[in-house]
Amino acid sequence: QVVAQKEELAEKNKDITDSIQYAKRIQFAILPPDVPFKDTFILFKPKDIVSGDFYWLLEMGGKEFIAAVDCTGHGVPGAFMSIIGHNMLNKIVKEYGIIKPSEILKHLDIEVTKTLHQQDETVRVLDGMDMTLVAYQKDKNLVEFAGAINPIYLVRNGELHETKGDRLAI
């Protein structure tokens, strides 16, 4: 009986791990395969097989957008949130044409709230994300920043400067 339970447990563990590995392929498929911006790199080392963290890169309207996002939850729940966040960012910028970082975050908050039915008093889901979003205009050498909890750090003349994000998460 112990051997049978061990074999059943091993089989279920393999099925779950295979499923999570497949989810990883889906999650990584939404991430940009290459960094499109000059002199830029990404360090992305998820703790688990799938992650609640993601990055988002897009060039539109003469701006290079870069977001670093930490979603509620780790593992599978965090991965679901990361896909929601990634898709919503694309929708807001590409479809709605919103390119001001603070407005992007305002719309992202609205979209996530609607998607997760958080405005409904009977459903109390408090999932969301913390993020740093910048838009860089190369021609003006201008960086615009908006943060939901997360700050941005700027090194200028060898000194580190921190600009805090808003105290509200998405």
C-alpha positions, 0 to 999 in steps of 0.5 A: 500500500505504501509503495502504491501511494508513493507511486501515485504521489510521484505521478501526481507530482510529475503531472503538476510539475509538467503543468507548471513547466508548460505555464512557464513557456506561456509566461515567457512567451509574452516577455520580449525575446530581446531588449529593443533599446540601446545600452539596456539590459534585463536581469530576470531571475524568477524564484519559482518556475513561474513568477509574479514578476515581469518586465514590459518593454514597448516603443511607441509615440517616440517613447521607449517604455520600460516597466518592472512589475511585482504582482501579488502572489508567487508561483501560479497565482503571481503568473496569472497576475503577470499575464493580466498586467502585461496584457492590460499595459499593451491594451492601454498603450497600443489600443487606447493610445495613452502614453503618459506614465501616470495616466497609464497607471491610472488606467491600469488600476481601473482595468485590473479592478474591473477584470478581477471584479474588485469593485463588487462588495461581495467579492473581496479580492485584493490582488494587484501589483507594484511597479515602476514605469518609465517612458524615455524620449530619446530626442528630448533626453527626457525620462517620465516616471510613475510608480505604484509603491515602487521607486525609481533610482537615478544616478547623476554625477556619481550620486544616487537619487531616489524618487518614490512611487505613489503609496497606492498599489495597482 
